[in-house]
């Protein structure tokens, strides 16, 4: 994937924001740090006043699922967007409604629950539905949103099975609506630079790649540790960033994989999903991308070894604080709000009737890769990725 292509729940991914800067902070996040309340001061209230009001120049977004990622990242980002705004919410927790209504000035008519969600079709304020739910629920709500006549963004991984991705893509096409996946790093300048350096072969052909993402997970009862809801463990939640990093840095898709499950030091906590996993993605030309994802080790990097030197991100996948090095020196790019840029780009795509640069088809590709990695892990054999 080149620069043109990517220039661009439940307490979801609270831990990532400062992972590389402070691993202890990540653990606090997973054990209940309230990202939402951290923004709840007088200044933010004043800034957010009128956030839910209809703006004829912006597309309205409704967040489905008001967990940590929606409250700590997406809602604040929607205060910085230029082409879309927070218009509505969908939640199964009544106690959250008044908090969100007051904080973001959301009218009663734009508040939904999971039972009356389908009536969102009659609301002209809502143009886009953003599904921020556990992985197993993505497919259902994407399909329902499309049938309600709304454009859709879904968090990653897009679904647990490729067949669900097919249903999601088909539903949006049938409805004539766009589908995008929440791949925020396609709008982050350090990751964009990795893609440029790799796909344009600035330092020659890539010989080898490696990436890792991990942290020590907390609450043993959370949905990420339940296979039926998450689909798997850290591969689904964190490894997908490494997979993405390999693909956009290489500018190619993998053709086969081998994989190994790591040891379980806490068999009760990880009775349903892997604690850690390593894998080796094979790309055309025999180039290997060695990846690792873990719920018990702290790591956060993306590295490419090329003919003329190494370029890498030593803080790659978090919400902010990226760091990068090249043979020419340190990378130096301005800070951006990844989520704001991601949502604005989707709104612009809808307005300009152009494809989203992070479409459902990309999400489906990654789900197929994840499925192949798990198959390789379980079989101990090389698995081709069709």
VEXDREN-2710 file (C-alpha; in Angstrom, 1 decimal):
% VEXDREN-2710
k/r/px/py/pz
1/UNK/0.0/0.0/0.0
2/UNK/1.6/3.3/-1.0
3/UNK/1.1/6.9/0.3
4/UNK/-1.7/7.6/-2.1
5/UNK/-3.6/4.6/-0.8
6/UNK/-3.2/5.4/2.9
7/UNK/-2.6/9.1/3.1
8/UNK/-4.9/8.8/4.7
9/UNK/-18.0/-1.7/23.6
10/UNK/-17.4/-1.7/25.9
11/UNK/-14.1/0.0/27.1
12/UNK/-12.5/-0.5/23.8
13/UNK/-8.6/-0.3/23.6
14/UNK/-8.2/2.0/26.6
15/UNK/-4.6/0.8/27.0
16/UNK/-3.1/1.9/23.7
17/UNK/-2.9/5.7/24.1
18/UNK/0.4/5.8/26.0
19/UNK/1.6/2.2/25.8
20/UNK/5.1/3.0/24.6
21/UNK/5.6/5.9/26.9
22/UNK/4.4/4.3/30.1
23/UNK/3.5/0.6/30.3
24/UNK/2.2/1.1/33.8
25/UNK/-0.4/3.6/32.5
26/UNK/-1.6/1.0/30.0
27/UNK/-2.2/-1.4/32.9
28/UNK/-4.1/1.3/34.8
29/UNK/-6.3/1.8/31.7
30/UNK/-7.2/-1.8/31.5
31/UNK/-8.1/-1.9/35.2
32/UNK/-10.6/0.9/35.0
33/UNK/-9.0/4.2/34.3
34/UNK/-11.9/6.4/33.2
35/UNK/-10.8/8.1/30.0
36/UNK/-14.2/9.6/29.5
37/UNK/-14.3/11.4/32.9
38/UNK/-10.8/12.8/32.3
39/UNK/-12.3/15.2/29.8
40/UNK/-15.2/16.1/32.0
41/UNK/-14.1/19.6/33.2
42/UNK/-15.7/23.0/32.7
43/UNK/-13.6/23.9/29.7
44/UNK/-14.5/20.7/27.8
45/UNK/-18.2/21.2/28.7
46/UNK/-18.2/24.6/27.2
47/UNK/-16.2/23.5/24.2
48/UNK/-18.6/20.6/23.6
49/UNK/-21.7/22.8/24.0
50/UNK/-23.8/22.4/20.8
51/UNK/-21.9/19.4/19.6
52/UNK/-25.1/17.5/18.9
53/UNK/-26.7/20.3/17.0
54/UNK/-27.4/19.7/13.3
55/UNK/-24.7/21.3/11.1
56/UNK/-25.7/21.5/7.5
57/UNK/-22.1/21.5/6.4
58/UNK/-21.2/18.4/8.4
59/UNK/-22.3/14.8/8.4
60/UNK/-23.7/13.5/11.6
61/UNK/-22.2/10.4/13.3
62/UNK/-23.9/8.2/15.8
63/UNK/-21.6/6.1/18.0
64/UNK/-22.9/2.6/18.7
65/UNK/-21.4/1.5/22.1
66/UNK/-20.2/4.0/24.6
67/UNK/-17.2/2.2/26.1
68/UNK/-13.7/3.5/26.7
69/UNK/-12.7/4.0/23.0
70/UNK/-15.9/5.8/22.1
71/UNK/-15.8/8.0/25.2
72/UNK/-12.0/8.5/25.5
73/UNK/-11.1/8.8/21.8
74/UNK/-13.9/9.1/19.3
75/UNK/-16.2/11.6/21.0
76/UNK/-13.3/14.0/21.8
77/UNK/-12.0/13.6/18.3
78/UNK/-15.4/14.6/16.9
79/UNK/-14.9/18.0/18.6
80/UNK/-11.9/18.5/16.3
81/UNK/-13.4/17.3/13.0
82/UNK/-14.2/19.6/10.1
83/UNK/-16.6/17.4/8.0
84/UNK/-18.5/15.4/10.6
85/UNK/-19.8/15.8/14.2
86/UNK/-21.2/13.8/17.0
87/UNK/-24.9/13.7/16.3
88/UNK/-26.2/10.7/18.3
89/UNK/-25.5/7.8/20.5
90/UNK/-26.6/4.1/20.9
91/UNK/-26.2/2.4/24.2
92/UNK/-27.5/-0.4/26.3
93/UNK/-26.6/1.4/29.6
94/UNK/-29.2/3.9/30.6
95/UNK/-27.0/5.5/33.2
96/UNK/-24.7/6.8/30.4
97/UNK/-27.4/8.6/28.6
98/UNK/-27.6/11.8/30.7
99/UNK/-23.9/12.1/30.9
100/UNK/-23.4/12.0/27.2
101/UNK/-26.5/14.2/26.5
102/UNK/-25.2/16.9/28.8
103/UNK/-21.5/16.7/27.7
104/UNK/-22.2/16.8/24.0
105/UNK/-25.6/18.5/23.9
106/UNK/-27.3/15.5/22.2
107/UNK/-31.1/15.8/21.8
108/UNK/-33.4/13.1/23.0
109/UNK/-34.4/12.2/19.5
110/UNK/-30.9/11.2/18.7
111/UNK/-30.5/8.7/21.6
112/UNK/-31.1/5.1/20.8
113/UNK/-30.7/1.7/22.5
114/UNK/-30.2/-1.7/20.9
115/UNK/-33.9/-2.5/20.8
116/UNK/-35.0/0.6/18.9
117/UNK/-31.8/1.0/16.9
118/UNK/-33.4/0.2/13.5
119/UNK/-35.6/3.3/13.9
120/UNK/-32.5/5.4/13.3
121/UNK/-33.5/5.1/9.6
122/UNK/-36.0/7.9/10.2
123/UNK/-33.5/10.3/11.6
124/UNK/-32.0/12.7/9.0
125/UNK/-29.5/14.0/11.6
126/UNK/-27.6/10.7/11.4
127/UNK/-25.6/10.1/8.2
128/UNK/-23.0/7.7/9.6
129/UNK/-23.1/4.9/12.2
130/UNK/-19.8/4.1/13.9
131/UNK/-19.9/0.6/15.4
132/UNK/-17.7/0.5/18.5
133/UNK/-18.8/-2.9/20.0
134/UNK/-17.1/-6.2/20.8
135/UNK/-15.9/-8.0/17.7
136/UNK/-18.7/-10.5/17.6
137/UNK/-21.3/-7.8/17.3
138/UNK/-19.8/-5.8/14.4
139/UNK/-21.5/-7.8/11.7
140/UNK/-25.0/-7.5/13.1
141/UNK/-24.9/-3.8/13.6
142/UNK/-23.1/-3.0/10.3
143/UNK/-25.8/-4.9/8.5
144/UNK/-28.6/-3.2/10.5
145/UNK/-27.1/0.2/9.9
146/UNK/-26.9/-0.4/6.2
147/UNK/-30.5/-1.6/6.1
148/UNK/-31.4/1.6/7.9
149/UNK/-29.8/3.6/5.1
150/UNK/-26.7/4.8/6.9
151/UNK/-23.1/4.8/5.9
152/UNK/-21.0/2.8/8.3
153/UNK/-17.6/2.7/10.1
154/UNK/-16.8/-0.4/12.1
155/UNK/-14.0/-0.9/14.5
156/UNK/-11.3/-3.5/13.8
157/UNK/-11.1/-6.4/13.4
158/UNK/-14.0/-6.0/11.0
159/UNK/-15.5/-9.3/12.1
160/UNK/-14.4/-12.7/13.5
161/UNK/-15.0/-14.6/10.3
162/UNK/-14.5/-13.7/6.6
163/UNK/-18.0/-14.9/5.9
164/UNK/-19.3/-12.1/8.2
165/UNK/-17.2/-9.6/6.4
166/UNK/-18.9/-10.7/3.1
167/UNK/-22.3/-10.1/4.6
168/UNK/-21.3/-6.7/5.8
169/UNK/-19.9/-5.7/2.5
170/UNK/-22.9/-7.0/0.6
171/UNK/-25.4/-5.3/2.9
172/UNK/-23.7/-1.9/2.4
173/UNK/-23.5/-2.4/-1.4
174/UNK/-27.1/-3.4/-1.6
175/UNK/-28.1/-0.3/0.4
176/UNK/-25.8/2.0/-1.7
177/UNK/-23.9/3.0/1.4
178/UNK/-20.2/3.2/2.1
179/UNK/-18.4/0.9/4.6
180/UNK/-15.1/1.7/6.2
181/UNK/-12.9/0.1/8.9
182/UNK/-11.5/2.2/11.8
183/UNK/-7.8/1.9/10.7
184/UNK/-6.7/5.2/12.3
185/UNK/-3.0/4.6/11.6
186/UNK/-3.6/5.1/7.8
187/UNK/-3.9/8.8/8.8
188/UNK/-0.9/9.0/11.1
189/UNK/2.2/10.6/9.6
190/UNK/4.9/8.2/11.1
191/UNK/3.1/5.1/9.8
192/UNK/2.5/6.9/6.5
193/UNK/6.2/7.4/6.3
194/UNK/6.9/3.8/6.9
195/UNK/4.6/3.0/4.0
196/UNK/6.3/5.6/1.7
197/UNK/9.8/4.4/2.6
198/UNK/8.9/0.7/2.0
199/UNK/6.6/0.9/-1.0
200/UNK/8.8/3.4/-2.8
201/UNK/12.0/1.4/-1.9
202/UNK/13.7/4.5/-0.7
203/UNK/16.4/2.4/1.0
204/UNK/16.2/-0.4/-1.5
205/UNK/14.3/-3.7/-1.4
206/UNK/13.1/-4.8/2.0
207/UNK/14.8/-8.0/3.2
208/UNK/13.0/-8.6/6.4
209/UNK/10.3/-7.1/8.7
210/UNK/9.4/-7.4/12.3
211/UNK/6.7/-6.0/14.5
212/UNK/5.3/-6.5/18.0
213/UNK/2.4/-5.1/20.1
214/UNK/1.6/-6.1/23.6
215/UNK/0.7/-5.1/27.2
216/UNK/-0.2/-6.9/30.4
217/UNK/-4.0/-7.3/30.4
218/UNK/-5.9/-6.7/33.6
219/UNK/-9.6/-7.6/34.4
220/UNK/-10.0/-11.3/33.8
221/UNK/-13.7/-11.0/33.2
222/UNK/-13.5/-8.6/30.2
223/UNK/-14.9/-9.5/26.8
224/UNK/-11.4/-9.5/25.2
225/UNK/-10.7/-12.8/27.0
226/UNK/-13.9/-14.4/25.9
227/UNK/-13.5/-16.2/22.6
228/UNK/-17.1/-16.0/21.6
229/UNK/-17.0/-12.2/21.8
230/UNK/-13.4/-11.4/20.8
231/UNK/-12.7/-14.3/18.3
232/UNK/-9.3/-14.8/20.0
233/UNK/-6.8/-13.1/22.2
234/UNK/-4.1/-10.5/21.5
235/UNK/-3.8/-11.5/17.8
236/UNK/-7.3/-10.1/17.2
237/UNK/-6.8/-7.0/19.4
238/UNK/-3.2/-6.1/18.9
239/UNK/-1.7/-8.3/16.3
240/UNK/-3.9/-6.8/13.6
241/UNK/-1.8/-3.6/13.9
242/UNK/1.4/-5.6/13.1
243/UNK/-0.4/-7.3/10.2
244/UNK/-1.4/-3.9/8.9
245/UNK/2.0/-2.5/9.4
246/UNK/3.6/-5.3/7.3
247/UNK/1.1/-4.9/4.5
248/UNK/1.4/-1.1/4.1
249/UNK/5.2/-1.0/4.6
250/UNK/5.6/-3.8/2.0
251/UNK/3.0/-2.5/-0.3
252/UNK/1.8/-6.1/-0.7
253/UNK/-0.3/-8.8/0.8
254/UNK/1.1/-12.0/2.4
255/UNK/0.7/-15.3/0.6
256/UNK/1.4/-17.8/3.5
257/UNK/2.0/-18.0/7.2
258/UNK/3.4/-20.2/10.0
259/UNK/2.6/-19.5/13.7
260/UNK/3.3/-20.6/17.3
261/UNK/1.3/-20.1/20.4
262/UNK/3.2/-18.8/23.4
263/UNK/3.2/-20.4/26.9
264/UNK/0.3/-19.7/29.3
265/UNK/1.5/-18.5/32.7
266/UNK/-2.1/-17.9/33.8
267/UNK/-4.2/-20.8/32.5
268/UNK/-7.4/-19.5/34.2
269/UNK/-7.3/-16.0/32.7
270/UNK/-6.3/-17.4/29.3
271/UNK/-8.5/-20.5/29.3
272/UNK/-10.3/-19.4/26.2
273/UNK/-7.8/-17.4/24.2
274/UNK/-4.0/-17.3/23.6
275/UNK/-1.8/-15.3/26.0
276/UNK/0.7/-14.6/23.3
277/UNK/1.4/-15.6/19.7
278/UNK/4.2/-15.3/17.2
279/UNK/3.8/-15.7/13.5
280/UNK/5.8/-15.5/10.3
281/UNK/4.0/-13.9/7.3
282/UNK/5.5/-14.8/3.9
283/UNK/5.3/-12.1/1.2
284/UNK/6.1/-12.4/-2.5
285/UNK/9.8/-12.8/-3.1
286/UNK/10.2/-14.8/0.1
287/UNK/10.3/-11.8/2.4
288/UNK/9.2/-12.6/6.0
289/UNK/7.4/-10.5/8.4
290/UNK/7.9/-11.8/12.0
291/UNK/5.1/-10.6/14.3
292/UNK/4.2/-11.0/17.9
293/UNK/1.2/-10.0/20.0
294/UNK/0.9/-10.5/23.7
295/UNK/-1.3/-9.9/26.7
296/UNK/1.6/-10.3/29.0
297/UNK/4.6/-8.4/27.5
298/UNK/5.0/-4.7/26.7
299/UNK/6.1/-4.0/23.2
300/UNK/5.2/-1.6/20.4
301/UNK/7.4/-1.5/17.3
302/UNK/7.5/-1.8/13.5
303/UNK/10.8/-2.5/11.8
304/UNK/12.0/-2.9/8.2
305/UNK/15.4/-4.1/7.3
306/UNK/16.3/-2.9/3.8
307/UNK/19.3/-3.1/1.5
308/UNK/20.5/0.3/2.4
309/UNK/19.6/0.3/6.1
310/UNK/16.9/0.0/8.7
311/UNK/13.9/2.2/9.1
312/UNK/11.6/1.7/12.0
313/UNK/9.0/3.0/14.5
314/UNK/10.1/2.3/18.1
315/UNK/6.7/3.6/19.2
316/UNK/4.4/2.6/16.4
317/UNK/0.7/1.8/17.2
318/UNK/-0.4/4.0/20.1
319/UNK/-2.8/7.0/19.9
320/UNK/0.0/9.5/20.1
321/UNK/3.8/9.7/20.8
322/UNK/5.1/7.9/17.7
323/UNK/8.8/7.8/17.3
324/UNK/10.8/6.7/14.2
325/UNK/14.3/6.3/12.9
326/UNK/15.7/6.0/9.4
327/UNK/19.3/5.9/7.9
328/UNK/18.8/9.6/7.2
329/UNK/18.0/10.4/10.9
330/UNK/15.0/10.6/13.2
331/UNK/11.5/11.0/11.8
332/UNK/9.9/14.3/12.7
333/UNK/6.3/14.9/12.0
334/UNK/3.5/17.0/13.6
335/UNK/1.1/15.5/16.1
336/UNK/-2.3/14.7/14.7
337/UNK/-5.6/13.4/16.1
338/UNK/-5.7/10.1/14.3
339/UNK/-9.4/9.5/14.9
340/UNK/-10.4/13.0/13.8
341/UNK/-8.5/12.6/10.5
342/UNK/-9.9/9.1/10.0
343/UNK/-13.5/10.2/10.4
344/UNK/-13.1/13.4/8.4
345/UNK/-11.7/11.4/5.5
346/UNK/-14.7/9.1/5.5
347/UNK/-17.0/12.1/5.5
348/UNK/-15.1/13.6/2.7
349/UNK/-15.3/10.4/0.7
350/UNK/-19.1/10.3/1.1
351/UNK/-19.4/14.0/0.2
352/UNK/-17.1/13.7/-2.9
353/UNK/-18.5/10.2/-3.9
354/UNK/-15.0/8.7/-3.8
355/UNK/-14.0/5.4/-2.3
356/UNK/-12.8/5.3/1.3
357/UNK/-9.1/4.4/1.6
358/UNK/-9.8/1.9/4.4
359/UNK/-12.7/-0.1/2.9
360/UNK/-14.5/-3.2/4.0
361/UNK/-12.4/-5.2/1.6
362/UNK/-9.3/-4.3/3.5
363/UNK/-10.9/-5.4/6.7
364/UNK/-11.9/-8.7/5.1
365/UNK/-8.3/-9.3/3.9
366/UNK/-7.0/-8.9/7.5
367/UNK/-9.7/-11.2/8.9
368/UNK/-8.6/-13.8/6.4
369/UNK/-5.0/-13.4/7.5
370/UNK/-5.9/-13.7/11.1
371/UNK/-7.9/-16.9/10.4
372/UNK/-4.9/-18.3/8.6
373/UNK/-2.5/-17.4/11.5
374/UNK/-4.8/-19.3/13.9
375/UNK/-5.0/-22.3/11.6
376/UNK/-1.2/-22.3/11.3
377/UNK/-0.9/-22.1/15.1
378/UNK/-3.3/-25.0/15.7
379/UNK/-1.9/-27.2/12.9
380/UNK/1.8/-26.4/13.2
381/UNK/1.9/-26.2/9.4
382/UNK/2.5/-23.6/6.8
383/UNK/-0.9/-22.2/5.7
384/UNK/-1.5/-20.5/2.4
385/UNK/-3.6/-17.3/2.4
386/UNK/-6.1/-17.5/-0.3
END
